[in-house]
Amino acid sequence: MVLQSSLAFRLNFNGTPLIAAPSENESLHEAMTRTIAQHAGSEVSDCGRCKKTGEHYSYPITLANGIKGRAIVEGNA
């Protein structure tokens, strides 16, 4: 069984549920962009300002391949 980081959190990128698990030497933001890049197959070229929408936080995301989307942080994993 693989142990998950206690800092792991759920996020949704363009309708796809993902789990970001920060390593010991990265921030939550870095874990989020790394997870999105791994899922999308393209690096995150721009991550806009955080906005609280209802009870969740969201970020506008632009990938290096030009695809735009929104990452919504949903809670603990």
C-alpha positions as CSV (number, residue, x, y, z in Angstrom):
1,M,0.0,0.0,0.0
2,V,1.3,3.4,-1.0
3,L,1.3,6.0,1.8
4,Q,-0.2,9.3,0.8
5,S,1.1,12.6,2.1
6,S,-0.9,14.2,4.9
7,L,-0.9,17.4,2.8
8,A,-2.5,15.7,-0.3
9,F,-5.5,17.5,-1.6
10,R,-8.2,17.0,-4.2
11,L,-8.5,19.4,-7.2
12,N,-10.6,19.5,-10.3
13,F,-9.0,20.6,-13.6
14,N,-11.5,21.2,-16.4
15,G,-13.9,18.6,-15.0
16,T,-11.2,16.0,-14.3
17,P,-10.7,15.1,-10.6
18,L,-7.1,14.9,-9.6
19,I,-5.1,14.4,-6.3
20,A,-2.0,16.5,-5.7
21,A,0.4,15.2,-3.1
22,P,3.2,17.6,-2.3
23,S,6.7,16.2,-1.8
24,E,8.7,17.3,1.2
25,N,10.4,20.1,-0.7
26,E,7.6,21.7,-2.7
27,S,4.7,24.0,-1.9
28,L,1.0,23.2,-2.3
29,H,1.0,25.5,-5.4
30,E,3.9,23.7,-7.0
31,A,2.2,20.3,-6.3
32,M,-1.0,21.6,-8.0
33,T,0.8,22.8,-11.1
34,R,3.0,19.6,-11.3
35,T,-0.1,17.4,-11.0
36,I,-2.0,19.3,-13.7
37,A,1.1,19.2,-16.0
38,Q,1.4,15.4,-15.5
39,H,-2.3,14.9,-16.3
40,A,-2.4,17.3,-19.3
41,G,1.0,16.3,-20.8
42,S,1.9,20.0,-21.0
43,E,3.6,22.3,-18.6
44,V,1.6,25.0,-16.8
45,S,2.8,28.3,-18.4
46,D,0.6,30.6,-16.4
47,C,-1.3,30.2,-13.1
48,G,-3.5,33.2,-12.3
49,R,-4.5,34.7,-9.0
50,C,-6.5,32.6,-6.6
51,K,-10.2,33.4,-6.3
52,K,-12.6,32.1,-3.7
53,T,-15.8,30.8,-5.4
54,G,-18.3,29.8,-2.8
55,E,-16.5,27.4,-0.5
56,H,-13.7,26.5,-2.9
57,Y,-10.6,28.3,-4.2
58,S,-9.9,28.3,-8.0
59,Y,-7.1,29.4,-10.3
60,P,-7.2,30.2,-14.0
61,I,-4.6,28.0,-15.7
62,T,-2.9,28.3,-19.1
63,L,-0.9,25.4,-20.4
64,A,2.2,25.7,-22.6
65,N,0.1,24.2,-25.5
66,G,-2.4,27.0,-25.3
67,I,-5.2,25.2,-23.5
68,K,-6.9,27.3,-20.9
69,G,-8.8,26.0,-17.9
70,R,-9.6,26.3,-14.3
71,A,-8.3,24.4,-11.3
72,I,-10.6,24.2,-8.3
73,V,-9.2,23.1,-5.0
74,E,-11.9,20.8,-3.5
75,G,-10.5,19.7,-0.2
76,N,-8.3,17.2,1.6
77,A,-7.7,13.9,-0.2
